[in-house]
Amino acid sequence: MEKRIGDKARAVIDRRIAKEKKSFITQLKKNHGLSIACQNVGIGRRTYYRWRQEDSAFAAQADSAIHDAIALRNDFAESKLLVGIREGNMRAIQFWLRHHHPDYGAKVKIERQLADASGLTPEQEEQIRRSLRLAGIES
């Protein structure tokens, strides 16, 4: 037998859910991860995913909060990296140069000679040339 909820009870439940959703978004914006935000609000991850499915506006707010939290973490990590560079931390200096200076980045050198390329069709040769160009290895 299906239990029906009265209009007043439904309104109370809807207000509670709206309050939980708002609190959840606030937790995400405070740079808490998904699990911690769920725990702090007192909901399960399943509830979060159900809300996302049922409420596209909530899903958009959650995505935006997650994006902002990641940007905040990245800013924090970069500031720590810059502090390390200022303090002469060689690992921080090497990391920065490897990822921001072309002379220090990872280099890959590919060399290959075909023993007998005579068995290739002109289409295959052109495909190899095109692949090498796309890989940044001019032939």
C-alpha positions in Angstrom: 0.0 0.0 0.0 1.5 3.3 -1.1 1.7 6.0 1.5 0.6 9.5 0.4 2.3 12.6 1.8 0.1 15.6 2.5 0.7 19.0 0.9 2.0 20.5 4.2 4.4 17.6 4.8 5.6 17.7 1.2 6.3 21.5 1.6 8.3 20.8 4.8 10.3 18.1 3.1 10.9 20.3 0.0 12.2 23.2 2.3 14.5 20.8 4.1 15.9 19.5 0.9 16.4 23.0 -0.5 18.2 24.0 2.7 20.4 20.9 2.5 21.2 21.6 -1.2 22.2 25.1 -0.4 24.3 24.0 2.6 26.0 21.3 0.3 26.9 23.9 -2.3 28.4 26.1 0.5 30.5 23.2 1.6 31.8 22.6 -1.9 32.6 26.3 -2.3 34.6 26.2 1.0 37.0 23.8 -0.9 35.7 20.6 0.7 35.7 17.5 -1.4 32.5 15.7 -2.4 32.7 13.1 0.4 33.4 15.7 3.1 30.7 18.0 1.9 28.2 15.1 2.0 29.4 14.2 5.5 29.1 17.8 6.8 25.6 18.2 5.4 24.5 14.7 6.6 23.6 13.2 3.2 25.0 10.2 1.3 26.8 10.4 -2.0 23.8 8.6 -3.5 21.6 11.5 -2.5 23.9 13.9 -4.1 23.9 12.0 -7.4 20.1 11.7 -7.3 19.8 15.4 -6.7 22.1 16.0 -9.7 19.8 13.8 -11.9 16.6 15.4 -10.7 17.7 19.1 -10.5 19.7 20.5 -13.4 20.1 23.9 -11.7 21.6 22.1 -8.6 23.9 20.1 -10.9 25.1 23.3 -12.5 25.7 25.0 -9.1 27.6 21.9 -7.9 29.8 21.8 -11.1 30.5 25.5 -10.7 31.4 25.1 -7.0 33.7 22.1 -7.8 35.4 24.1 -10.5 35.9 27.1 -8.2 37.3 24.8 -5.5 39.8 23.2 -7.9 40.9 26.7 -9.0 41.4 27.7 -5.4 43.5 24.6 -4.7 45.5 25.2 -7.8 46.1 28.8 -6.7 47.2 27.6 -3.3 49.5 25.0 -4.7 51.1 27.5 -7.1 51.6 30.0 -4.3 53.4 27.3 -2.3 55.5 26.4 -5.4 56.5 30.0 -5.8 57.5 30.2 -2.1 59.7 27.2 -2.6 61.3 28.8 -5.6 62.0 32.0 -3.6 63.5 29.9 -0.8 65.8 28.1 -3.3 64.1 24.7 -3.2 65.7 23.0 -6.1 62.8 20.5 -6.7 60.4 23.5 -6.9 62.8 25.3 -9.3 63.2 22.2 -11.5 59.5 21.5 -11.6 58.8 25.1 -12.6 61.4 25.1 -15.4 60.3 21.6 -16.7 56.8 22.8 -17.1 57.2 26.4 -18.1 60.5 26.7 -20.0 60.9 25.0 -23.4 64.7 24.4 -22.9 64.1 22.3 -19.7 61.0 20.3 -20.7 61.0 16.6 -21.4 62.3 15.8 -24.8 61.6 12.7 -26.8 63.9 11.7 -29.7 62.5 9.1 -32.1 64.8 7.6 -34.7 63.8 4.8 -36.9 65.1 3.5 -40.2 63.1 1.2 -42.3 65.1 -1.7 -43.6 63.0 -2.0 -46.7 60.4 0.7 -47.4 59.9 -0.5 -51.0 56.9 -2.7 -49.9 54.9 0.4 -48.9 52.2 1.7 -51.2 52.2 5.5 -52.0 49.2 5.9 -49.7 51.0 4.2 -46.8 54.1 6.4 -47.3 51.9 9.5 -47.3 50.1 8.3 -44.1 53.5 7.8 -42.4 54.6 11.3 -43.5 51.3 12.8 -42.2 51.7 10.9 -38.9 55.2 12.2 -38.4 54.1 15.8 -39.2 51.3 15.5 -36.6 53.7 14.1 -34.1 56.0 17.1 -34.7 58.7 14.9 -36.3 59.2 16.2 -39.8 60.5 13.7 -42.3 
